[in-house]
């Protein structure tokens, strides 16, 4: 793999000189990856002989694995590519431990950081990918399969092993009944709130509001108590991920839509269903109970203000419990906590939004798929406890898809002492992912939600919100039709039979 790495490095340097850079937005990343994989598929179609040779090689690999023809006593060397920007990461720590735990397999982890998408693109174009490669939540596993780059894991997924995992683990990166990757990054949303500011406003910090109406009243009370020094709610309007954290999460919990206004009951985008939630935040903005300057604030600035006791409440991901406890200066001093995201009064809570953002594929060209799966399995079982093993002071909650690991790690006295652990652990049995997230496969011809929603929040009372949301739905549905016609999405996945937001 050394010669491949050198070739990729040289090609990458040339690519960067020519001005190709990694995409910055989530949608851009998805589009860039899709484009790269389309290019891969196109080249494969033009080189039929190479495809045939690859197919023969894959068949030989499977036969070799089935017959156990590896030389006895010979250590299997595997290469693992990660998105991490530094070798000092949980994946590398865990793989180093895997190497030390046995003497049959050795895994070399190579980290590429911001260059990862370009490196993987070049490897895909050459048809030579490492034994194990990481794909993000925005990547379409189907493209890797169509390009002949991913190897199915089903022959290694025993019923006993599958029983350990949350069922969502085997849906995110599945295609045509086969599993090609298992996610290791789990993300969900909670409300982060300042207990001291609650008390200053005469509110009980042990009883966070269970309705959005109650949260609005609490935000108003905090703003009034702050008298210009602190405010009730923070909404980082500048960050595109804001709408997924805030509006999407409430919409999903309320049984209205999935991510990005996509309705799995109709197989279409319908942003109008998110209107009550947009109006809710627009009223917060208009009434002055949202932190001033929200229109130009991104998530990092908001987090800094939250830790500085300037914001009473905001929505963020589960990972920030670890961030505030272990990484962000002041997080261990500020008196903060977490709670479930509320819904409107009278609304029945549906399944919560579980985001699965990273998985690991076995390369179809790997000569050791069984050993590669063994390494991936070890990673999945140990990656969340890695921080504490490296540094005993860096205790972190487990956010694994393995329920037993969560129960064991999160029940420990060290984890129970962490701020925010109570809200983080609540209602986790109702977390559920979506098999397909259509917005990540679209190329829009018109304004995106990230452009329209900020305007609706800031200028909502002076705009025709219904017309803007209808236009947004038309833009996304037009792109959806194109994605289906191009084979990027399949009709059967867009409207799953018997789909229900409450039981999915």
C-alpha positions in Angstrom: 0.0 0.0 0.0 3.1 2.3 0.3 3.4 2.8 -3.4 -0.3 3.7 -3.6 0.0 6.2 -0.8 2.9 7.9 -2.5 1.1 8.0 -5.8 -2.0 9.5 -4.1 0.1 12.1 -2.3 1.6 13.2 -5.6 -1.7 13.2 -7.4 -3.3 15.1 -4.5 -0.6 17.8 -4.6 -1.2 18.2 -8.3 -5.0 18.3 -7.7 -4.6 21.0 -5.1 -2.3 23.1 -7.4 -5.0 22.9 -10.0 -7.4 24.5 -7.5 -9.5 21.5 -6.4 -10.3 21.8 -2.7 -12.4 19.8 -0.3 -16.0 20.9 -0.3 -17.0 22.8 2.8 -20.7 22.3 3.2 -22.5 19.0 4.0 -24.3 19.2 0.8 -21.1 20.1 -1.1 -19.4 17.2 0.5 -22.1 14.9 -0.6 -22.2 16.3 -4.1 -18.4 16.1 -4.3 -18.3 12.5 -3.2 -21.2 11.6 -5.6 -19.3 13.3 -8.4 -16.2 11.5 -7.7 -17.9 8.2 -7.5 -19.8 8.9 -10.7 -16.5 9.5 -12.3 -15.3 6.2 -10.9 -18.3 4.4 -12.3 -17.8 6.0 -15.7 -14.1 5.0 -15.9 -15.1 1.4 -14.8 -17.6 1.3 -17.7 -14.9 2.3 -20.2 -12.4 -0.3 -18.9 -14.3 -3.5 -19.1 -11.1 -5.6 -19.0 -10.1 -4.0 -15.8 -13.5 -4.7 -14.3 -13.3 -8.3 -15.3 -9.9 -8.7 -13.7 -11.1 -7.1 -10.6 -14.1 -9.4 -10.5 -11.8 -12.4 -10.9 -9.6 -11.1 -8.1 -12.6 -10.6 -5.8 -13.7 -14.2 -6.5 -10.2 -15.5 -5.8 -10.2 -13.5 -2.5 -13.5 -15.1 -1.4 -12.2 -18.6 -2.4 -9.0 -18.0 -0.5 -10.9 -16.9 2.6 -13.3 -19.8 2.4 -10.4 -22.3 2.2 -8.2 -20.7 4.8 -5.2 -20.6 2.6 -3.3 -17.9 4.4 0.2 -19.1 5.3 0.3 -20.4 8.9 1.9 -18.1 11.4 2.1 -15.2 8.9 0.8 -11.9 10.4 -1.9 -10.3 8.3 -1.2 -6.6 7.5 -4.2 -4.3 7.0 -4.4 -0.7 6.1 -7.2 1.5 7.5 -7.9 5.0 6.2 -9.5 7.5 8.6 -10.9 11.0 8.2 -9.3 12.2 11.4 -6.8 15.1 11.1 -4.4 13.7 13.7 -3.1 10.3 14.7 -4.2 11.2 18.3 -7.8 10.1 17.8 -10.0 7.4 19.3 -9.9 5.2 16.1 -6.1 5.1 16.1 -5.9 4.5 19.9 -8.4 1.6 19.6 -6.6 0.0 16.6 -3.3 0.3 18.5 -4.9 -1.6 21.3 -6.3 -4.2 18.8 -2.8 -4.8 17.5 -1.5 -5.3 21.0 -4.4 -7.7 21.9 -3.4 -10.4 19.5 -0.5 -11.4 17.2 -2.3 -12.5 14.1 -3.4 -9.1 12.6 -1.7 -5.7 12.4 -3.7 -2.6 11.4 -1.9 0.5 10.2 -4.2 3.6 10.5 -3.5 6.5 8.1 -5.2 9.8 8.8 -5.9 12.4 6.0 -8.0 15.1 7.7 -9.4 17.7 5.3 -7.8 15.9 2.3 -9.7 12.7 3.0 -12.4 13.1 0.3 -9.8 13.9 -2.3 -7.6 11.0 -1.3 -10.5 8.6 -1.3 -11.6 9.9 -4.7 -8.2 9.3 -6.2 -8.1 5.8 -4.7 -11.5 5.0 -6.0 -10.5 6.2 -9.5 -7.5 3.8 -9.4 -9.7 0.9 -8.1 -7.2 0.4 -5.3 -8.6 1.3 -1.9 -7.2 0.2 1.5 -8.5 -2.9 3.3 -10.7 -0.7 5.5 -12.0 2.8 4.6 -14.2 5.2 6.4 -17.3 6.7 4.8 -19.2 9.6 6.2 -23.0 9.8 6.9 -23.4 11.9 3.8 -21.8 9.3 1.5 -24.0 7.0 -0.5 -22.9 3.5 0.0 -24.7 2.4 -3.2 -22.1 4.4 -5.2 -19.3 2.4 -3.6 -21.1 -0.8 -4.3 -21.8 0.1 -7.9 -18.2 0.9 -8.4 -17.2 -2.5 -7.0 -15.3 -1.1 -4.1 -17.2 -2.3 -1.0 -17.4 -5.9 0.3 -20.6 -7.1 2.1 -20.3 -8.0 5.8 -23.3 -10.3 6.1 -21.3 -13.6 6.2 -19.6 -12.3 9.5 -22.8 -10.9 11.1 -23.9 -13.7 13.3 -27.3 -13.4 15.0 -25.5 -13.3 18.3 -23.4 -10.3 17.2 -26.4 -8.5 15.6 -28.3 -8.8 18.9 -25.8 -6.6 20.6 -26.5 -3.6 18.4 -29.3 -1.1 18.1 -31.2 -2.2 14.9 -30.4 1.1 13.3 -26.8 -0.1 13.0 -27.7 -2.4 10.1 -29.9 0.0 8.1 -27.8 3.1 7.5 -25.3 1.5 5.1 -27.3 -1.4 3.8 -28.3 -2.0 0.2 -30.4 -4.8 -1.4 -30.5 -6.7 1.8 -26.8 -6.7 2.5 -24.8 -4.6 5.1 -21.7 -2.9 3.8 -20.7 -0.8 6.9 -21.7 -0.4 10.5 -21.7 3.2 11.9 -19.6 4.0 14.9 -20.6 7.7 15.3 -24.0 8.2 16.9 -25.5 11.7 17.2 -28.7 13.1 18.7 -29.9 16.4 20.0 -30.6 17.7 23.5 -31.3 21.1 25.0 -28.3 22.5 26.9 -29.4 24.9 29.6 -27.8 27.1 32.3 -29.0 26.1 35.8 -27.8 29.3 37.4 -29.7 31.5 34.9 -32.8 29.4 35.5 -32.6 30.1 39.2 -32.0 33.9 38.7 -35.2 33.9 36.7 -37.1 32.2 39.5 -37.3 28.9 37.6 -36.6 25.3 38.8 -33.5 23.9 37.1 -34.6 20.4 38.1 -37.8 20.7 36.0 -37.0 21.7 32.5 -40.1 22.5 30.4 -41.6 19.6 28.5 -43.4 21.8 26.0 -42.2 24.4 23.5 -44.6 26.8 25.0 -43.1 26.3 28.4 -39.6 26.7 27.0 -40.6 30.0 25.4 -41.9 31.3 28.7 -38.7 30.2 30.4 -36.6 32.0 27.8 -38.7 35.1 28.2 -38.3 35.0 32.0 -34.5 34.5 31.7 -34.2 37.4 29.3 -36.2 39.7 31.6 -34.0 38.7 34.6 -30.9 39.3 32.5 -31.7 43.0 31.8 -29.3 43.0 28.8 -26.6 40.9 30.5 -27.9 37.5 29.4 -30.7 36.1 27.3 -33.1 33.2 27.3 -32.3 31.4 24.0 -29.5 31.0 21.5 -30.0 30.2 17.8 -26.8 30.3 15.7 -28.5 31.4 12.5 -25.2 31.6 10.6 -24.6 27.9 10.9 -26.3 25.7 8.3 -26.5 22.8 10.8 -28.8 25.0 13.0 -31.9 23.8 11.1 -31.1 20.2 11.5 -30.4 20.7 15.2 -33.5 22.8 15.9 -36.2 22.7 13.3 -35.7 19.1 12.0 -35.4 17.6 15.4 -38.7 19.1 16.6 -40.4 18.2 13.3 -39.2 14.6 13.7 -40.2 14.4 17.3 -43.6 15.8 16.4 -44.2 13.2 13.6 -44.3 16.0 10.9 -41.3 15.3 8.6 -37.9 13.7 8.5 -34.7 15.7 8.0 -34.8 18.7 5.6 -38.6 18.6 5.4 -38.7 15.2 3.7 -41.9 13.4 4.4 -41.5 9.6 4.2 -45.2 9.0 4.2 -45.5 10.8 0.8 -42.0 10.4 -0.6 -41.8 14.1 -1.2 -40.3 17.2 0.4 -42.9 19.3 2.2 -41.3 22.3 4.0 -44.7 23.7 4.8 -45.1 21.1 7.5 -42.2 22.8 9.4 -43.9 26.2 9.3 -45.2 26.2 13.0 -41.6 25.5 14.2 -40.2 28.3 12.0 -42.8 30.7 13.3 -41.9 29.7 16.9 -38.3 30.7 16.5 -39.2 33.8 14.4 -41.4 34.9 17.4 -38.4 34.4 19.7 -36.3 36.6 17.5 -38.9 39.3 17.0 -39.7 39.4 20.8 -36.1 39.9 21.7 -35.7 36.8 23.9 -33.0 35.4 21.5 -29.4 36.5 22.0 -28.8 39.7 20.0 -26.8 39.3 16.8 -28.1 35.8 16.3 -28.2 36.4 12.6 -24.4 36.6 12.4 -23.5 34.0 15.1 -22.3 30.5 14.3 -22.4 27.5 16.6 -18.9 28.0 18.0 -19.6 31.6 19.1 -22.9 30.5 20.7 -21.1 27.8 22.6 -18.6 30.3 23.9 -21.4 32.6 25.1 -23.2 29.7 26.7 -20.2 28.8 28.8 -19.8 32.5 29.6 -23.3 32.5 31.2 -24.8 34.8 28.5 -27.3 32.3 27.1 -29.9 30.3 29.1 -30.8 27.6 26.5 -29.8 26.3 23.1 -30.0 23.0 21.1 -26.8 21.0 20.5 -25.5 17.5 19.9 -24.9 14.7 22.5 -21.2 14.9 21.8 -21.0 18.3 23.5 -21.4 16.6 26.9 -17.9 15.3 26.4 -16.8 18.6 24.8 -17.9 20.7 27.7 -16.6 18.3 30.4 -13.3 17.5 28.8 -12.3 19.9 26.0 -13.8 23.4 26.2 -12.3 25.8 28.7 -14.8 26.8 31.3 -17.1 23.9 30.6 -16.2 22.3 33.9 -17.0 25.6 35.8 -20.3 26.8 34.3 -23.3 25.2 35.9 -25.0 23.7 32.9 -27.2 20.6 32.3 -29.1 18.9 29.5 -32.8 18.0 28.8 -35.0 16.4 26.2 -36.1 18.6 23.3 -39.7 19.7 23.9 -42.6 19.5 21.5 -45.8 21.7 21.2 -48.4 21.2 23.9 -50.8 18.4 23.0 -48.3 16.8 20.5 -47.6 13.1 21.0 -43.8 12.5 20.9 -42.6 10.3 18.0 -39.3 8.5 17.7 -36.3 10.8 18.2 -33.7 11.6 15.5 -30.6 9.3 15.7 -28.0 10.5 13.2 -25.4 7.9 12.2 -22.5 9.7 10.5 -19.5 7.4 10.0 -19.0 3.8 9.1 -16.2 1.6 7.9 -16.3 -0.5 4.7 -14.2 -3.5 3.8 -12.6 -3.1 0.4 -13.7 -5.6 -2.2 -10.0 -5.8 -3.2 -8.8 -6.7 0.3 -7.3 -10.2 0.5 -8.3 -10.5 4.1 -12.0 -9.5 4.5 -12.5 -11.7 7.6 -9.6 -10.1 9.4 -10.8 -6.6 8.3 -14.2 -7.3 9.8 -12.5 -8.5 13.1 -10.7 -5.2 13.3 -13.9 -3.2 12.6 -15.8 -5.3 15.2 -13.1 -4.5 17.8 -13.3 -0.8 17.0 -17.1 -0.8 17.4 -16.8 -2.5 20.8 -14.0 -0.3 22.2 -13.9 3.1 20.5 -16.1 4.9 23.0 -14.1 3.9 26.1 -10.8 4.9 24.4 -10.5 8.4 25.9 -10.5 7.2 29.5 -8.0 4.5 28.7 -5.6 7.0 27.2 -6.1 9.6 30.0 -8.0 8.6 33.2 -9.1 12.3 33.7 -10.9 12.3 30.3 -13.9 10.2 31.2 -16.5 10.4 28.4 -20.1 9.0 28.1 -20.6 6.1 25.7 -22.7 6.9 22.7 -22.4 3.4 21.2 -24.9 1.5 19.1 -24.1 -1.4 21.5 -26.6 -1.1 24.4 -24.4 -3.2 26.7 -21.5 -0.9 26.3 -23.6 2.2 27.0 -25.1 0.6 30.1 -21.7 -0.5 31.5 -19.8 2.7 30.8 -22.5 5.2 31.6 -23.3 3.5 34.9 -19.8 4.0 36.2 -19.4 6.6 39.0 -17.0 8.6 36.9 -19.5 9.1 34.1 -22.4 9.7 36.4 -20.4 12.7 37.9 -20.3 14.4 34.4 -22.5 17.4 33.9 -25.3 16.8 31.5 -25.3 13.0 31.8 -28.9 12.8 33.1 -30.5 14.5 30.1 -28.1 12.7 27.7 -29.3 9.3 29.0 -33.0 9.9 29.0 -35.3 8.3 26.4 -32.4 6.8 24.4 -34.6 3.7 23.7 -36.7 5.9 21.4 -33.8 7.0 19.2 -34.1 5.8 15.6 -32.4 6.6 12.3 -33.6 7.0 8.8 -32.4 4.5 6.2 -32.2 7.1 3.4 -31.8 10.8 3.8 -32.7 12.1 0.2 -31.4 15.7 0.7 -27.8 14.5 0.7 -28.1 13.2 -2.9 -29.5 16.3 -4.5 -28.1 19.0 -6.8 -30.4 22.0 -6.3 -31.3 24.5 -9.0 -32.4 27.3 -6.7 -32.1 28.5 -3.1 -31.4 25.9 -0.5 -33.0 25.7 2.9 -29.9 27.1 4.5 -30.5 30.3 2.5 -34.3 30.6 3.0 -34.7 29.6 6.7 -32.5 32.5 8.1 -34.7 35.0 6.2 -37.9 33.5 7.5 -36.6 33.7 11.1 -35.3 37.3 10.7 -37.9 38.7 8.4 -40.8 36.3 9.0 -43.5 38.8 9.7 -42.8 40.7 6.5 -42.6 37.7 4.2 -45.1 35.4 2.6 -43.9 32.3 4.5 -46.3 29.9 2.8 -45.1 31.0 -0.7 -41.5 30.7 0.3 -41.9 27.2 1.8 -43.9 26.0 -1.3 -41.2 27.4 -3.6 -38.5 25.6 -1.4 -40.5 22.3 -1.7 -40.7 22.7 -5.5 -36.9 23.2 -5.7 -36.1 20.2 -3.7 -38.7 17.9 -5.3 -37.4 18.9 -8.8 -33.9 17.9 -7.7 -35.4 14.7 -6.2 -36.9 13.7 -9.5 -33.5 14.2 -11.2 -31.7 12.2 -8.5 -34.2 9.3 -9.1 -33.9 9.5 -12.8 -30.1 9.4 -12.5 -30.2 6.3 -10.3 -28.9 8.1 -7.2 -32.1 7.4 -5.3 -34.7 4.7 -5.7 -38.5 5.3 -5.5 -38.9 2.3 -3.1 -36.7 3.9 -0.5 -38.4 7.2 -0.6 -41.8 6.0 0.6 -41.1 2.9 2.8 -44.1 0.6 3.1 -45.9 1.0 6.4 -43.7 3.9 7.5 -44.7 5.7 10.7 -42.8 8.4 12.6 -44.0 6.9 15.9 -42.9 3.3 15.3 -40.1 3.5 12.7 
